[in-house]
Each structure stands twice: as structure tokens, then as C-alpha cells.
Amino acid sequence: IRSTDLTGNQETSPASSSFTFDSSLPTSQVLIAREFYNTNNWNDVSSISGSSDDAVSGVDSVRITILRTSDNYWWNGSSQWVTNETWLEPNGLEEWSYPLNLNTLVNGVSYVVSSRAMDKTGNIQIELGTDTLTYDVTNPSTGLVYDGLVEGIDQSWSNSTTTISANWSGFNDVTSGIDFYEYSVGSTPGATDVVSWANGGQETSFDEEVDLVSGDVYYVSIRATDGAGNVSNIATSNGITIDAINPVVTDVAEGDIGVDQDYQQSSSSLVISWGGSDDLRTFRNNRELSNYEVSIGTAPGEVNVVDWINIGNVNNYEFT
């Protein structure tokens, strides 16, 4: 700017100033670390955080709203949830935070936090920053644990001394869902002396290599953790017995039931009988043997006359 007087004298050193044209909008975002919170992990943070930016004139202010989705009420910043949208001032600008007391949150309810920035020129953010958190303090419900890998089927016996397996179902969490399962194995219900707690992800079965002792019973325990970090009660299987001892067939009699005949007259039939035992199964619960197989050969162990036949759980049979 320069001036000229009435006689025509003109200023030789004009006064000047400068400004920057700023029509760009500022930005802000809400940065909630996790989707679900319980009492413990919310106490660790105890506030809502975010950031803002304006590349030209800089951020002048940030405001946020907190909407409770269960009834569409807004937090008024003091002690009440109100029906009208309320903009709150957090602490800070480029990096901001807003404390929110644990008593403000309700179990099973989600909260939508929105942010809006204004720059020093007066431009106001149009597309709001938004993020959501859900408060969940309910433990997942427990399900059933089955020994063995067949889904929904409980296995009472195993002949393996090197692996143990289990499957489970029925664990549930309504609010935040099951995040992961953990499993353990013990020599008594609930114990972890064989396999300590291991993370199984979201799989509902496992098969683990481990040293087992024939004749012992082992128990598998499962617990579930939901998206908020709540842990279920422990569910334990009814136990699986390791039986790696082969059963024994004794007292085979040919020609008649209970009487061993060295010579056979009939060329079209042969009656045989025998005894059999499995000490481990009998000791545990008087469980019978699963099945017998029979064959005929012209030398011990040969099956060149009649190949192996599964005849079920009986102790005599007639070849015809």
C-alpha cells in the first residue's frame, strides 16, 4: 500500500503485508486400539484417542461426540446421556485424548465416537473421523469336550502312547465372539502336568504329540477367550484310557466247543472255540474285547485255506 498527497508527492516505501489463501479442509481421526474392551483393558487406556491435521493454516480446535447405540443417546461430557447431539472438547489438537470413566460404559453396548476438526482459517472438516468400541464383561459360555478327533464323538480308549487328541463344541460368546481357544492335558481332571495351556486359535480340535503311559487315564481341558479378553470357565473331558497292550487268545479247540480234537472227520465244516482276554480293559471297567478274527491254514499263521474273517465278539465259530 502507498499514499499520494494533494501536491502529487508519492510515498516511495509502500507498506506491505501478506496472507495465505487456505480453502483446504482439516482432517481428524478417532484411534481406538481394539474393537472390544472389558474392565481390565479399558482401565489400561481409560480414554479415547485420536489425531488431527491441517497442512496449511494448522488445526485450531477438535471436537468429538460419543453415541450410545443401544438407545442413540449422546454423552454430555459430565454425568448424563442426552437425546441431543453434544460436541465435546478433548485434550490436545494434533494428538488428542478424551477421558471416559468406566462407570459410563454398559455391558454389551457399542459406542460410536466421531471427531471433527476446524483449522485456523475457519474451514471445518466435513467427513468426520469415526471409530467404534464395544464394552463386554461377560465370560464366554462353556461347551463340551470330547476325547478323540471324531467330531461330537467321545472316545474312551486309545492305543497310542505318542499322541493325544480332542474336539469340542458349544462354546459361545454373544457380544464379542470367541477369539481363541486354549487346551491342556493332565493326568487328573483339570490338571496341566502333561500339556500346559497352549493356544489353539479358533480351531475346535487338536492332535498333539506327547509321551503317554499305557494303562493311564488322561483328561483334556478347554477354555475360551472372547474378543474383549474375557475367559470362560474350564471344560474338561471325561478322560481317555491308553491301552497299548495287545489282547491274548488262548485255549484254541478244534472239532468241538471246549474239546480239542486232533482229527477231523468232516470235510465240509469245522467247529472251533477259544478263550481271550485283555487284562487292562477288564481291570478298568469289565469292557469286553472288540472283535475276533479267524482263519484256516495248512501251517501255523497261514491263511491259505480260509482268509481272516471278522466274526464279532464271540468265542466259537463254525467254518462251512
BADRENDREN-68449 format. One record per atom (N, C-alpha, C, O): x, y, z. Coordinates in steps of 0.001 Angstrom, whole numbers, padded with zeros to 6 digits, always signed. Each point is the difference from the previous one (the first is absolute). Example, Ala and Ser with C-alpha at 12.3 -4.5 7.8 and 13.67 -1.06 7.14 Angstrom:
<pts>
+013190-005690+007800 -000890+001190+000000 +000900+001200+000000 +001036-000019+000665 -001386+001069-001385 +000820+001190+000060 -000770+001090+000730 +000509+001108+000169 
</pts>
This chain:
<pts>
+000870-001162+000000 -000870+001162+000000 +000913+001219+000000 +000957+000052+000773 -001251+000974-001667 +000726+001259+000001 -000995+001155-000070 -001143-000174-000423 +001596+001358+000845 -000897+001171+000056 +000558+001149-000849 +001208+000072-000226 -002078+000819-000241 +000352+001195-000770 -000692+001197+000633 -001193-000061+000296 +001967+001210-000073 -000649+001162+000619 -000603+000900-001066 +000059-000334-001183 -000643+001474+001570 -000723+000887-000921 +000933+000719-000978 -000448+000496-001034 +001730-000440+001355 +000920+000660-000930 +000629-000998-000955 +000815+000367-000847 -001184-001593+000980 +000516-001010-000928 +001198-000764+000500 +000529-000853-000714 -000075+001142+001954 +001105-000784+000545 -000483-001427+000330 -001057-000204+000597 +001863-000744-001004 -000402-001421+000177 +001005-000732+000906 +001215+000180-000084 -001787-000995+000932 +000823-000760+000936 +000943-000939-000769 -000420-000661-000949 +001671+000608+001356 +000984-000821-000716 +000232-001357+000646 +000581-000885-000629 -001016+000700+001860 +000151-001297+000697 -001378-000488+000428 -000432+000244+001126 -000265-000946-002048 -001366-000457+000321 +000003-000941+001201 +000960-000737+000227 -002024+000775+000519 -000214-000977+001088 -000559-001280-000614 -000764+000057-000964 +001140-001212+001515 -000480-001269-000578 -000298-001024+001087 +000516+000086+001114 -001327-001022-001444 -000308-001137+000855 -000350-001175-000909 -000239+000186-001193 +000209-001385+001749 -000292-001163-000838 -001008-000914+000705 -000165+000080+001217 -000507-000946-001982 -000922-000993+000563 +000061-001249-000874 +000451+000040-001144 -000899-001102+001690 -000069-001270-000730 -001454-000388-000193 -000785-000006+000948 +000444-000308-002151 -001365-000441-000295 -000119-001476+000382 +000784-000836-000449 -001746+000541+001258 -000167-001368+000506 -001450-000420-000160 -000874+000460+000736 +000623-001326-001691 -001357-000532-000192 -000058-001504+000254 -001053-000621-000145 +002194+000040+000525 +000016-001439+000242 -000597-000313+001371 +000080+000805+000927 -000677-001990-000820 -000664-000378+001239 +000966-000751+000909 +000820-000783-000480 -000908+001013+001778 +000812-000770+000936 -000537-001437+000102 -001111-000284-000446 +001893-000596+001023 -000413-001382+000199 +000201-000392+001460 +000805+000592+000719 -001546-001588-000312 +000193-000582+001328 -000450-001445-000062 -000794-000380-000860 +001303-000417+001774 -000415-001390+000071 -000025-000470+001442 +000755+000472+000850 -001650-001419-000605 -000112-000631+001315 +000815-001289-000045 -000166-000810-000912 +001046+000617+001894 +000912-001142+000007 -000263-000857+001233 +000669+000147+001023 -001650-001044-001128 -000313-000929+001085 +000782-001282-000248 -000135-000615-001058 +000942+000212+002015 +000986-001070-000220 -000639-001343-000295 +000522-000754-000822 -001639+000428+001469 -000630-001297-000199 -001507+000172-000108 -000560+001012+000422 -000079-002015-000991 -001444+000096-000227 -000799-000275+001269 -001058+000595+000208 +001557-001498+000644 -000724-000404+001202 +000866+000232+001238 +001211-000220-000016 -001867+000671+001088 +000695+000251+001255 -000751-000650+001147 -001227-000087-000011 +002000-000377+001022 -000594-000376+001266 +000541+000929+001084 +000661+000994-000302 -000941-001317+001555 +000403+000894+001089 +001512+000204+000042 +000477+001125+000152 +000271-002212-000287 +001459+000090+000140 +000640+000820-001105 +000765+000924+000274 -001075-001261-001537 +000703+000714-001067 -000538+001414-000212 +000703+000835-000568 -001935-000540+001009 -000431+001403-000075 +000691+000830+001079 +000345+001158-000234 -000143-001744+001409 +000737+000728+001040 +001434+000307-000429 +000598+000971+000462 -000044-001814-001360 +001360+000245-000489 +000074+001254-000860 +001020+000688-000010 -002107-000387-000718 +000020+001172-000883 -000826+001145+000570 +000450+001145+000015 -001648-001448+000450 -000917+000926+000696 -000349+001264-000779 -000568+000933+000568 +000896-000886-001850 -000322+001188-000787 -000086-000343-001480 +000496-001029-000458 -001145+001932-000272 -000098-000102-001450 +001066+000916-000602 +000168+001139+000438 +000540-001636-001428 +001092+000779-000597 -000224+000208-001483 -000810-000679-000630 +001554+001644+000084 -000075+000266-001427 +001045+001005-000422 +000872+000378+000782 -000967+000053-002029 +000953+000973-000532 -000722+000942-000961 -001125-000263-000425 +001787+001348+000097 -000540+000961-000971 +001151+000642-000763 +001152-000045+000431 -001486+000648-001581 +001052+000587-000830 -000597+001054-000920 -001131-000129-000469 +001908+001167+000221 -000329+000987-001032 +001317+000520-000562 +000792+000597+000728 -000554-000819-002010 +001301+000264-000603 +000262+001478-000250 +001154+000391-000172 -002190+000443+000146 +000187+001402-000384 +000020+000913+001225 +001056+000505+000380 -002192-000297+000224 -000051+000964+001101 +000112-000637+001377 +000174+000702+000997 -000271-002017-000934 +000099-000673+001289 -001339-000191+000670 -000962+000714-000284 +000909-001691+001184 -001249-000321+000689 -000250+001007+001112 +000895+000320+000782 -002114+000169-000725 -000383+000954+001040 -000743-000696+001138 +000187+000345+001167 -001034-001329-001506 -000766-000676+001043 -000470-001361-000505 -000105-000240-001203 -000174-000645+002165 -000570-001322-000285 -001167-000211+000954 +000063+000357+001177 -001133-000947-001714 -001156-000354+000815 -000400-001444-000317 +000176-000476-001122 -000716-000209+002130 -000443-001376-000212 -001410-000201+000546 -000459+000764+000849 -000220-001791-001337 -001266-000448+000565 +000114-001483+000331 +000753-000729-000645 -001506+000281+001658 -000040-001410+000397 -001454-000439-000002 -000799+000481+000804 +000456-001391-001702 -001376-000466-000168 -000147-001399+000580 +000760-000902-000351 -001728+000719+001230 -000318-001324+000547 -001033-000659-000913 -001124+000486-000130 +001515-001597-000500 -000849-000562-001054 -001235-000724+000527 -000940-000236-000758 +000926-000116+002026 -001157-000724+000528 -001262+000851+000017 -001108-000529-000096 +001268+001838+000218 -001178+000882+000037 +000204+001297-000794 -000868+000873-000002 +002038-000752-000681 +000322+001207-000777 +000022+001259+000869 -000491+001055-000400 +001064-001186+001583 +000228+001153+000865 +001472+000408-000107 +000868-000822-000293 -000606+002121+000538 +001356+000546-000041 +000485+000328+001411 -000775+000402+000868 +002064-000583-000669 +000616+000360+001268 +000147+001515+000058 +000490+000624-000941 -000932-000026+002088 +000010+001472+000087 +001282+000542+000616 +000146+001211+000164 +000788-002102+000180 +001284+000464+000506 +000081+000143+001494 +001082+000252+000529 -002192-000405+000179 +000052+000129+001451 -000483-001272+000683 +000798-000765+000542 -002102+000545-000572 -000501-001163+000736 -001226-000639-000634 -000598-000896+000596 +000211+001334-001788 -001265-000475-000554 +000120-000323-001483 +000835+000547-000721 -001710-001464+000296 -000223-000246-001420 -001266+000745-000406 -001039-000120+000650 +001137+000886-001729 -001092+000900-000391 -000450-000300-001426 +000701-000671-000757 -001868+001173+000406 -000575-000299-001317 +000582+000869-001115 -000052-000379-001170 +000600+001529+001521 +000536+000892-001032 +001500-000229-000184 +000725-000237+000965 -000274+000312-002214 +001415-000184-000306 +000838+001054+000716 -000293+001193-000077 +001349-001647+000782 +000825+000894+000808 +001453-000123-000430 +000567-001093+000006 +000039+002232-000383 +001410+000011-000409 +000862+000336+001207 -000239+000980+000704 +001240-001812-000485 +000853+000099+001176 +001417+000386-000412 +000441-000327-001102 +000270+001022+001985 +001371+000432-000285 +000994-000952+000651 +000045-000091+001227 +000751-000616-002016 +001024-000874+000580 +001235+000795+000404 +000083+001206-000232 +000860-001891+000830 +001284+000615+000355 +000976-000149-001166 +000222-001106-000492 +000367+002241+000047 +000972-000050-001082 -000637+000284-001351 -001220+000104-000125 +002098+000022-000907 -000458+000290-001362 +000493-001079-000966 -000745-000916-000347 +002032+001033-000093 +000524-000995-000943 -000064-001414+000590 -000298-000957-000715 +000572+000827+001999 -000200-001251+000721 -000931+000306+001162 +000372+000725+000922 -001572-001268-000961 -000983+000350+001011 -000504-001241+000735 +000134-001123-000485 -000714+001347+001658 -000587-001088+000781 -001167+000537+000810 -000072+001185+000327 -000840-002102-000015 -001167+000390+000800 -000241-001085+001041 -000291-001140-000362 +000407+001471+001664 -000209-001017+001038 -001466-000412+000082 -000899+000837-000081 +000674-002135+000244 -001363-000513+000122 -000011-001010+001133 +000627-001056-000085 -001351+001394+001149 -000026-000851+001186 -000656-001335-000290 -000960-000080-000767 +001488-000975+001389 -000525-001349-000188 -001478-000088+000339 -000740-000746-000642 +000300+001502+001646 -001403-000043+000420 -000940+000548-001063 -001214-000183+000088 +001769+000853-001089 -000816+000530-001093 -000446-001102-000944 -001020+000142-000674 +001767-001239+000614 -000236-001052-000981 -000957-001059+000531 -000043-000271+001200 -000725-000323-002111 -000989-001024+000345 +000367-001293-000711 +000329+000009-001187 -000385-001103+001901 +000347-001305-000557 -000855-000344-001219 -001225+000126+000022 +001902-000564-001086 -000698-000430-001206 -000390+001119-000940 -000691-000250-000988 +001110+001478+001261 -000411+001164-000802 +001195+000535-000786 +001130+000008+000486 -001407+000439-001713 +001022+000613-000848 -000118+001515+000023 -001085+000550+000190 +002226+000121-000389 +000064+001459+000025 +000724+000483-001251 +001093-000466-000321 -001725+001413-000383 +000584+000568-001210 +000580+001373+000345 -000719+000888+000458 +002015-000724-000680 +000675+001261+000286 +000306+000689-001328 +000608-000598-000888 -001026+001846+000756 +000263+000790-001215 +000826+001223+000356 -000144+000562+001086 +001015-000152-002007 +000845+001174+000240 -000133+000993-001150 -000254-000386-001141 +000428+001671+001455 -000083+001075-001002 +001018+001080+000347 +000040+000473+001136 +000785-000081-002106 +001027+001025+000217 -000358+001289-000730 -000695-000016-001016 +001183+001131+001551 -000106+001299-000665 +001389+000621-000048 +000720-000011+000999 -000328+000567-002181 +001323+000608-000095 -000054+001475+000365 -001067+000539+000297 +002219+000104-000322 +000098+001393+000432 -000639+000967-000984 -000242+001162+000329 -000029-001642-001535 -000705+000838-000974 -001497-000039+000223 -000727+000887-000447 +000266-001918+001141 -001429-000173+000222 -000605-001117-000829 -001202-000250+000080 +002030-000432-000882 -000509-001156-000746 -000316-001140+000968 +000782-000291+000906 -001920-000341-001104 -000463-001050+000896 -000067-001330-000750 -000534-000081-001106 +001075-000936+001718 -000025-001354-000562 -001431-000430-000301 -000897+000185+000822 +000688-000760-002006 -001340-000449-000404 -000181-001499+000251 -000974-000415+000627 +001920-000395-001119 -000077-001443+000197 +000639-000336+001339 +001221+000063+000146 -002036-000415+000816 +000456-000168+001366 +000899-001229+000154 -000124-000976-000740 +001025+001048+001711 +000724-001198+000424 -000908-000835+000899 -000724+000552+000829 +000755-001863-000981 -000921-000862+000744 +000670-001312+000376 +000762-000574-000778 -001058+000117+001977 +000418-001331+000427 -000988-000478+001058 -000761+000791+000557 +000784-002106-000284 -000991-000605+000893 +000694-000883+001029 +000984-000676-000302 -001512+000694+001518 +000436-000942+001023 -001227-000655+000613 -001077+000593+000059 +001261-001842+000401 -001076-000737+000667 +000507-000472+001348 +001100-000541+000111 -001917+000752+000916 +000365-000395+001356 -000613-001364+000298 -001208-000183-000148 +002028-000770+000565 -000447-001374+000211 +000706-000566+001223 +001218-000181-000011 -001976-000099+001064 +000585-000568+001215 -000595-001378+000317 +000150-000503+001113 -000818-000096-002086 -000607-001315+000199 +000931-001087-000528 +000443+000063-001147 -000148-001055+001979 +000859-001098-000429 -000705-000877-001030 -001224-000130+000039 +001974-000471-000957 -000613-000948-000927 -000603-001182+000765 +000489-000379+001064 -001549-000191-001618 -000580-001201+000597 +000806-001219-000430 +000567-000028-001093 -000522-000975+001961 +000792-001190-000279 -000801-001012-000818 -001230+000042-000039 +001958-000953-000615 -000612-001052-000787 +000401-001365+000517 +000295-000171+001183 -000289-000798-002083 +000342-001375+000336 +001305-000390-000673 +000280+000420-001123 +000513-001224+001814 +001292-000452-000514 -000071-001506-000218 -000408-000750+000887 +000811+000318-002078 -000021-001415-000359 +001428-000476-000255 +000756+000648-000723 -000395-001777+001318 +001301-000604-000283 -000028-000605-001401 -000984-000628-000390 +002080+000821-000374 +000073-000506-001365 -000328+001080-001011 -000439+001091+000363 +000654-001400-001643 -000157+000983-001067 -001330-000080-000740 -000297+000869-000820 -000517-001902+001093 -001282-000116-000686 -000968+001013+000603 -000306-000054+001191 -000173+000977-002023 -000793+001119+000481 -001240-000470+000765 -000807-000775-000514 +000672+001261+001752 -001171-000299+000804 -000046-001400+000578 -000984-000360+000646 +002020-000444-000859 +000059-001376+000503 +001101-000100+001057 +001133+000428-000219 -001495-001006+001376 +000986-000141+001067 +000653-001370-000071 -000689-001020-000027 +001998+000996-000003 +000780-001229-000080 +000506-000356+001395 +000646+000818+000654 -000935-002022-000203 +000396-000414+001343 +001378-000635+000044 +000660+000015+001039 -000212-000585-002181 +001252-000757-000032 +000865+000465-001164 -000504+000440-001033 +001817-000547+001222 +000951+000267-001077 +001180-000954+000161 +000427-000297+001116 +000096-000181-002260 +001162-000885+000076 +001311+000726-000282 +001050-000629-000138 -001117+001979+000051 +001203+000775-000283 +000643+000503+001282 -000674+000552+000869 +001968-000745-000759 +000759+000556+001128 +000811+001223-000414 +000843+000480+000758 -001101+000020-001966 +000778+001136-000519 -000848+001201-000392 +000544+001088-000192 -001848-001244+000068 -000858+001140-000367 -001271-000021+000828 -000475-001053+000424 -000069+002259-000202 -001307+000143+000643 -000765+001074-000758 +000587+000962-000493 -001894-001133+000405 -000820+000925-000792 -001339+000217+000684 -000409-000770+000869 -000263+001835-001280 -001332+000300+000534 -000700+000957-000948 +000641+000667-000813 -001960-000604+000925 -000797+001006-000709 -001052+000541+000957 -000305-000629+001013 -000240+001777-001329 -000952+000632+000912 -001000+000853-000779 +000241+000374-001147 -001356-000079+001788 -001055+000813-000612 -000840+000637+001099 +000084-000387+001166 -000896+001370-001552 -000939+000606+000929 +000493+001222+000730 -000788+000641+000695 +002068-000280-000815 +000478+001247+000592 -000603+001175-000776 -000118-000052-001224 -000261+001111+001946 -000696+001092-000688 +000229+001320+000730 +000151+000039+001221 -000131+001032-001995 +000054+001342+000568 -000837+000922-000883 +000319+000207-001171 -001379+000339+001732 -000983+000748-000781 +000537+001344-000464 -000292+000422-001119 +001067+000258+001950 +000380+001386-000295 +001232+000104-000876 -000068+000552-001098 +001183-001070+001561 +001257+000197-000732 +000492-001243-000711 +001002+000059-000713 -001689-001197+000889 +000389-001216-000705 +001239-000647+000592 +000747+000629+000749 -000535-001904-001095 +001184-000719+000474 +001214+000445-000810 +000000-000097-001227 +001029+000582+001909 +001224+000424-000665 +000951-001180-000183 +000563-000182-001080 -000380-000626+002140 +000865-001172-000118 -000310-000975+001118 -000573+000359+001029 +000974-001618-001262 -000118-001064+000996 +001390-000367+000513 +001000+000168-000698 -000956-000671+001930 +001206-000579+000565 -000316-001410+000481 -001112-000273+000451 +002087-000617-000547 -000196-001365+000456 +001170-000417+000892 +001107+000530-000104 -001382-001482+000972 +001038-000594+000846 -000366-001459+000237 -001139-000413-000218 +002123-000360+000667 -000211-001419+000270 +000616-000319+001356 +001106+000440+000311 -001843-001216+000497 +000515-000365+001304 -000322-001439+000365 -000833-000645-000637 +001491+000161+001651 -000233-001363+000478 -001154-000071+000989 -000393-001088+000419 -000153+002246-000041 -001218+000080+000788 -000874+001090-000614 +000516+000856-000719 -001833-000861+000983 -000872+001008-000609 +000444+001426+000322 +000155+000357+001168 +000050+000454-002205 +000399+001393+000167 +001486+000229+000145 +000442+001149+000011 +000349-002213+000101 +001445+000154+000173 +000675+000349-001327 -000564-000216-001073 +001779+000759+001165 +000762+000407-001190 +001402-000599+000023 +000922+000568-000586 -000745-001716+001261 +001327-000558+000183 +000520-000739-001233 +001192-000297-000079 -002069-000005-000883 +000432-000687-001219 +000229+001009-001126 +001049-000018-000645 -002021+000894+000408 +000138+001106-000960 -000507+001253+000687 -001175+000075+000360 +002046+000915-000171 -000436+001260+000600 -000826+000784-001007 -000011-000327-001187 -000676+001356+001652 -000938+000741-000856 +000676+000457-001295 +001050+000642+000021 -001678-000989-001148 +000512+000351-001329 -001101+000677-000799 -001167-000381+000088 +001543+001389-000870 -000960+000738-000823 -000323-000798-001250 +000889-000329-000785 -002176+000018+000602 -000432-000760-001172 -000699+000836-001041 -000601-000543-000927 +000667+001884+001061 -000691+000866-000961 -001499-000233+000056 -000561-000213+001075 -000083+000255-002228 -001437-000226-000056 -000349-001421-000440 -001160-000304-000276 +002164-000554+000213 -000275-001407-000305 -000770-000632+001165 +000172+000396+001153 -001016-001375-001463 -000778-000683+001030 +000451-001454+000157 -000793-000868+000366 +002052+000616-000640 +000597-001311+000234 +001516+000163+000027 +000536+001007-000465 +000145-002003+001011 +001463-000008-000037 +000487-001431+000032 -000711-000900+000448 +001908+000698-000918 +000667-001303+000015 +001456+000274+000349 +000731+000584-000801 -000307-000999+001984 +001314+000406+000513 +000878-001214+000265 -000456-001008+000540 +001721+001120-000928 +000963-001048+000324 +000464+000161+001449 +000412+001079+000425 -000491-002183+000318 +000334+000049+001414 +000275-001426+000468 -000494-000957-000596 +001271+000817+001646 +000299-001320+000546 -001087-000411+000986 -000246+000692+000988 -000404-001825-001263 -001075-000509+000842 +000371-001393+000499 +000832-000685-000595 -001458+000278+001688 +000289-001282+000626 -001207-000914-000162 -001120+000364+000358 +001357-001547-000897 -001083-000961-000144 -000568-000364+001370 +000744-000274+000941 -002067+000276-000847 -000663-000283+001265 -000445+001235+000745 -000813-000101+000919 +001329+001287-001291 -000377+001242+000679 -001168+000676-000700 -000250-000230-001183 -000460+001069+001931 -001116+000788-000526 +000447+001460-000097 +000648+000522+000908 -001003+000129-002019 +000377+001394-000221 -001252+000834-000285 -000959-000471-000610 +001001+001729+001072 -001145+000886-000092 +000382+001269-000760 +001044+000598+000261 -001900-000192-001205 +000234+001198-000807 -000891+001128+000520 -001198-000194+000203 +001785+001369+000009 -000743+001180+000450 +000039+001080-001070 +001008+000177-000684 -002122+000546+000546 -000134+001068-000993 -000538+001250+000689 -000886-000085+000850 +001428+001249-001223 -000578+001281+000411 -000001+000937-001205 +000856-000102-000880 -001817+001005+000852 -000168+000925-001129 +000180+001436+000470 -000402+000358+001106 +001010+000458-001957 +000166+001433+000261 -000730+000774-001087 +000169-000280-001187 -000983+001257+001592 -000763+000758-000994 +000774+001221-000483 +001133+000243+000417 -001767+000521-001306 +000664+001140-000615 +000367+001102+000967 +000858+000829-000305 -001497-000803+001476 +000312+001016+001000 +001043-000468+001007 +000450+000780+000839 -000063-002060-000919 +000982-000536+000934 -000591-000733+001178 +000737-000416+000894 -002070+000241-000863 -000632-000770+001063 +000241-001492-000236 -000042-000467-001138 +000294-000277+002216 +000341-001421-000104 -001121-000840+000593 -000522+000310+001071 +000160-001370-001771 -001075-000886+000454 +000463-000870+001162 +001191-000069+000305 -002146-000589+000333 +000343-001081+000918 +000641-001134-000788 -000132-000074-001221 +000818-000798+001925 +000690-001117-000647 -000948-001184-000145 -000678-000388+000952 +000640-000178-002151 -000747-001230-000242 +001001-001135-000201 +000999+000171-000699 -001261-001326+001308 +000937-001123-000023 -000692-001257-000503 -001162-000251+000320 +001877-000527-001100 -000542-001260-000500 -000124-001020+001133 +000534+000197+001092 -001253-001297-001373 -000163-001033+001026 +001161-000980+000030 -000028-000973+000754 +001055+001223-001573 +001221-000798+000073 +000084-001079-001066 -001011-000563-000418 +002216+000290-000006 +000259-001049-000971 +001094-000907+000551 +001022+000474+000496 -001248-001782-000588 +000949-000984+000520 +000914-000485-001115 -000461-000353-001085 +001742+000340+001358 +000980-000480-000975 +000186-001506+000194 +000361-000458+001084 -000610-000297-002143 +000155-001456+000038 +000850-000415-001190 -000500-000157-001113 +001794-000019+001363 +000922-000410-001067 +000416-001454+000148 +000962-000439-000629 -001691-000320+001468 +000308-001412+000227 -000916-000854-000859 -001221+000139+000070 +001794-001022-000880 -000802-000844-000881 -000797-001028+000805 +000504-000538+000986 -001752+000262-001403 -000769-001071+000647 +000604-001365-000324 +000816-000129-000912 -001224-000874+001661 +000566-001339-000141 -001118-001011-000243 -001002-000021+000715 +001190-000827-001748 -000901-001126-000252 +000655-001261+000530 +001166-000266-000292 -001914-000522+001075 +000554-001221+000617 -000963-001168-000206 -001168+000189-000340 +001681-001389+000552 -000816-001222+000051 -000853-000189-001242 -001221-000125+000092 +001861+000105-001250 -000736-000253-001240 -000328-001488-000075 +000879-000845+000168 -002154+000529-000422 -000461-001391-000104 -000647-000212-001351 -000883+000764-000394 +001318-001811-000336 -000577-000322-001300 -000872-001241+000116 +000295-000932+000748 -001375+000954-001514 -000844-001183-000120 -001224+000011+000872 -001018-000589-000363 +001085+001250+001518 -001156+000052+000877 +000190+001188+000934 +001127+000421+000260 -002230+000113+000239 +000075+001149+000901 +000560-000455+001337 -000629-000795+000698 +001759+001273-000348 +000621-000315+001277 +000815-001268+000017 +000665-000293+000993 -000703-000480-002090 +000779-001245-000047 +000909+000037-001218 -000466+000138-001131 +001762-000263+001371 +000953+000050-001110 +000159-001399-000616 +000398-000946+000679 -000714+000836-001966 +000120-001270-000712 +001148+000098-000997 +000107+000960-000763 +000738-001967+000791 +001159+000015-000892 -000338-000474-001408 +000751+000248-000943 -001888-000931+000804 -000386-000502-001322 -001425+000458-000315 -000854+000095+000881 +000626+000184-002169 -001280+000537-000449 -000555-000907-001087 +000684-000288-000982 -001935-000167+001156 -000609-000914-000954 -000693+000736-001134 +000039-000437-001150 -000688+001582+001485 -000789+000700-001014 +000901+000804-000932 +000946+000657+000436 -001256-000723-001712 +000736+000806-000985 -000742+001270-000393 +000480+000759-000842 -001667-000515+001450 -000803+001167-000393 -000189+001003+001128 -000496+001100-000247 +000870-001435+001466 -000161+000940+001107 +001059-000248+001062 +000556-001092+000121 -000297+002154+000649 +000945-000112+001107 -000427+000963+001098 -000149+001200-000231 -000045-001743+001428 -000379+000813+001148 +001249+000300+000820 +000789-000896+000297 -000619+002167+000065 +001116+000381+000867 -000513+000870+001144 -001029+000665-000122 +001752-000680+001219 -000297+000870+001135 +001309+000445+000623 +001057-000565-000283 -001130+001582+001137 +001221+000557+000582 -000330+000860+001215 -001162+000279+000297 +002179+000113+000365 -000112+000989+001064 +000793+001236-000359 +000954-000086-000773 -001323+001233+001312 +000710+001250-000290 -000090+000957+001160 -000971-000022+000756 +001968+000859-000608 -000010+000950+001119 +000779+001249-000356 +000877-000006-000864 -001228+001081+001561 +000772+001239-000062 -000003+000568+001404 -000969+000639+000408 +002024-000859+000326 +000018+000303+001418 -000287+001462+000298 -000674+000311+000982 +001185+000603-001829 -000183+001423+000284 -001470+000371-000086 -000515+000667+000897 -000162-001076-001940 -001411+000346-000161 -000834-000620+001120 -000888+000654+000547 +001168-001908-000206 -000759-000658+001060 +000215+000701+001334 -000934+000155+000787 +002182+000270-000536 +000319+000681+001253 -000724+001336+000114 -000459+000367+001081 +000351+000377-002214 -000573+001344+000062 -001515-000049+000190 -000519+000620+000928 -000197-001341-001784 -001462+000065+000081 -000689-001243-000558 -001141+000067-000456 +001845-001205+000495 -000576-001248-000509 -000448+000100-001444 -000917-000706-000421 +001546+001561-000325 -000352+000139-001404 +000481-001228-000768 +001124-000462+000199 -001982-000067-001083 +000351-001180-000769 +000909+000386-001161 +000137+001175-000341 +000483-002191-000260 +000807+000226-001187 -000883+000470-001152 -001193-000298-000038 +001777+001020-000884 -000758+000569-001099 -000469-001068-000978 -001182-000047-000340 +002089-000810-000118 -000384-001041-000954 +001105-001038-000119 +001135+000226+000418 -001490-001368-000998 +000959-001045-000332 +000012-000200-001516 -000992+000253-000683 +002122-000708+000182 +000110-000423-001389 +000537-001435-000025 +000851-000367+000810 -001359-000442-001755 +000424-001401-000103 +000455-000298-001426 -000424+000662-000947 +001294-001667+000803 +000472-000431-001312 +000431-001469+000095 +000112-000548+001097 +000131-000091-002259 +000504-001374-000047 +001167-000042-000969 -000046+000588-001081 +001081-001287+001481 +001155-000193-000875 +000607-001369+000202 -000329-000694+000962 +001201+000306-001851 +000644-001315+000084 +001267+000029+000829 +000672-001021+000145 -000340+002177+000399 +001142+000138+000900 -000312+001126+000979 -000817+000863-000322 +001430-000833+001498 -000266+001059+000982 +000190+001396-000619 +001051+000292-000570 -002088+000573+000689 +000052+001366-000514 -000403+000138-001444 -000183+001118-000480 +000034-002244-000246 -000403+000057-001399 -001512+000227-000118 -000758-000392+000887 +000323+001024-001981 -001420+000232-000269 -000344-000497-001402 -000871+000561-000664 +001559-001618+000212 -000147-000458-001380 -001253-000847-000228 -000326-000310-001146 -000383-000068+002210 -001262-000738-000164 -001185+000951+000138 -000855+000049-000884 +000794+000711+001987 -001029+001037+000211 +000695+001248+000518 +000695-000038+001016 -000889+001136-001718 +000619+001257+000422 -000699+000536+001252 -001052-000498+000400 +001647+001506+000199 -000525+000581+001239 -001452+000444-000177 -000351+000651-000985 -000498-001023+001976 -001414+000375+000017 -000288+000675+001335 +000329-000539+001057 -000943+001716-001105 -000427+000686+001229 -001337-000605+000429 -000995+000102-000717 +000983-000736+001901 -001225-000677+000446 -000632+000686+001205 -000897-000557+000633 +001362+001769-000312 -000573+000729+001130 +000524-000491+001321 +001068-000608+000078 -001836+000879+000969 +000460-000294+001356 -000645-001298+000509 -000833+000018+000906 +001236-001134-001507 -000436-001331+000453 +001247-000850+000206 +001084+000362-000458 -001235-001491+001145 +001182-000846+000248 -000122-001397-000602 +000665-000933+000449 -001534+000787-001486 -000014-001233-000774 -000511+000293-001396 -000676+001002-000233 +001011-001894-000697 -000390+000248-001393 +000039-001322-000759 +000820-000871+000289 -001710+000736-001254 -000027-001189-000856 +000341+000381-001430 -000752+000742-000631 +001842-001220+000118 +000344+000142-001410 -000857-000964-000827 -000131-001170+000361 -000442+001639-001443 -000759-000884-000907 +000418+000266-001429 -000514-000635-000921 
</pts>
